[in-house]
């Protein structure tokens, strides 16, 4: 693996949006909640620009020979000040292009996202993983993530 991870720049956002769209489409069969509107492209670009401007968020990309093959979005959340531990980070999105999976790209992105979080002094990172995605469940558990809360939902 000769690529590198780095922070995304404004010039990367169209390619990041395309990869994020592909990752979302990959997840669509798992649950209706993962379906993306086909006309959401402009909003997706705005969302990524907002994340890019947020000092408490980071978009990391894995790039090999100017080709973005993976992405990871991480952000800091704050709980009410009444809590002893009132900050946490969340990896909200992680994805690797389908044709280059299982080469360690996801692991490198997560390692760099965790280093970014560690540098902020925050001690806890959360990730939400679809129960219908055993591959992702195994990936995160192999990296030391364990059960914390169950998210329950009900379709009406």
C-alpha positions in Angstrom: 0.0 0.0 0.0 1.8 3.1 -1.2 -0.9 5.7 -0.5 -1.4 8.1 2.3 -4.1 9.6 4.5 -4.5 13.3 4.7 -7.0 16.0 5.6 -9.4 16.7 2.7 -9.2 20.1 1.0 -11.9 22.1 -0.7 -10.5 20.8 -4.0 -11.3 17.2 -2.9 -15.0 17.7 -2.0 -16.5 16.7 -5.3 -14.6 13.4 -5.3 -15.4 12.9 -1.6 -19.1 13.5 -2.3 -19.0 10.9 -5.1 -17.4 8.4 -2.9 -19.8 9.1 0.0 -22.7 8.7 -2.5 -21.3 5.3 -3.6 -20.9 4.2 0.0 -24.4 5.2 0.9 -25.8 3.4 -2.1 -23.9 0.3 -1.0 -25.8 0.5 2.3 -29.2 1.1 0.9 -30.3 -2.6 0.8 -29.6 -2.9 4.5 -32.4 -0.6 5.7 -34.8 2.1 4.3 -33.1 4.7 6.5 -30.0 4.4 4.4 -31.7 5.4 1.1 -30.3 8.7 -0.3 -32.4 11.0 -2.4 -31.1 11.0 -5.9 -31.4 14.8 -6.1 -29.3 15.4 -2.9 -26.0 16.1 -4.7 -26.0 19.9 -4.1 -27.0 19.5 -0.5 -24.3 16.8 -0.1 -21.7 19.3 -1.3 -22.9 22.0 1.1 -22.8 19.5 3.9 -19.3 18.5 3.2 -18.2 22.2 2.9 -19.8 22.9 6.3 -18.0 19.9 7.8 -14.7 21.1 6.3 -15.2 24.5 7.9 -16.0 23.1 11.3 -12.9 23.2 13.6 -14.4 20.3 15.6 -14.7 18.0 12.6 -12.3 16.4 10.1 -12.7 14.8 6.7 -9.8 12.4 6.1 -9.1 10.8 2.8 -6.9 8.0 1.7 -5.2 8.8 -1.6 -3.0 6.8 -3.9 -1.5 8.5 -7.0 -4.0 11.4 -6.7 -6.9 8.9 -6.6 -9.1 9.2 -3.5 -10.0 5.6 -2.4 -11.4 6.1 1.1 -12.9 8.6 3.4 -13.5 9.1 7.1 -15.5 11.8 8.8 -15.0 12.4 12.5 -16.5 15.1 14.7 -16.6 16.2 18.4 -19.8 16.2 20.3 -20.6 17.9 23.6 -22.9 16.7 26.3 -24.5 19.0 28.9 -21.9 20.3 31.3 -23.6 18.4 34.1 -21.8 15.3 32.9 -18.3 14.5 34.1 -17.4 13.3 30.6 -19.0 15.9 28.5 -17.1 15.5 25.3 -16.8 12.6 22.9 -15.9 12.1 19.3 -17.9 10.2 16.8 -16.7 8.7 13.5 -19.8 9.4 11.5 -18.7 8.0 8.2 -16.1 5.6 7.0 -15.9 4.1 3.5 -13.5 2.6 1.1 -14.2 2.3 -2.6 -15.4 -1.3 -3.3 -12.6 -2.2 -5.8 -9.9 -1.5 -3.2 -11.4 -2.9 0.0 -9.5 -5.3 2.3 -6.2 -3.7 1.7 -5.9 -1.8 5.1 -7.2 1.5 3.8 -10.1 1.6 6.4 -7.7 0.7 9.2 -5.3 3.5 8.2 -8.2 6.0 8.0 -9.5 5.0 11.5 -6.0 5.1 13.0 -5.5 8.6 11.7 -9.0 9.7 12.9 -8.2 8.3 16.3 -4.9 10.2 16.4 -6.8 13.4 15.5 -9.2 12.7 18.4 -6.4 11.9 20.8 -4.7 15.2 19.9 -7.8 17.1 21.1 -7.6 15.4 24.5 -10.9 13.6 24.1 -10.9 10.1 25.5 -13.9 8.4 24.0 -14.9 7.7 20.4 -18.2 6.3 19.3 -19.3 4.8 16.0 -22.8 3.6 14.9 -22.7 0.4 12.9 -25.7 -1.1 11.2 -26.7 -4.4 12.8 -27.4 -5.7 9.2 -23.7 -5.2 8.3 -21.7 -8.0 9.8 -18.6 -7.0 7.9 -18.6 -3.6 9.4 -19.4 -5.0 12.9 -16.4 -7.3 12.6 -14.2 -4.4 11.3 -15.0 -2.1 14.3 -14.8 -4.9 16.9 -11.3 -5.9 15.6 -10.3 -2.3 16.3 -11.4 -2.5 20.0 -14.8 -0.9 19.7 -17.4 -2.7 21.9 -21.1 -2.4 22.7 -22.1 0.8 24.5 -25.7 1.5 23.7 -28.3 -0.1 21.5 -30.2 2.2 19.1 -33.7 0.9 18.7 -36.0 2.0 16.0 -39.5 1.3 14.8 -40.9 1.7 11.3 -44.4 3.3 11.2 
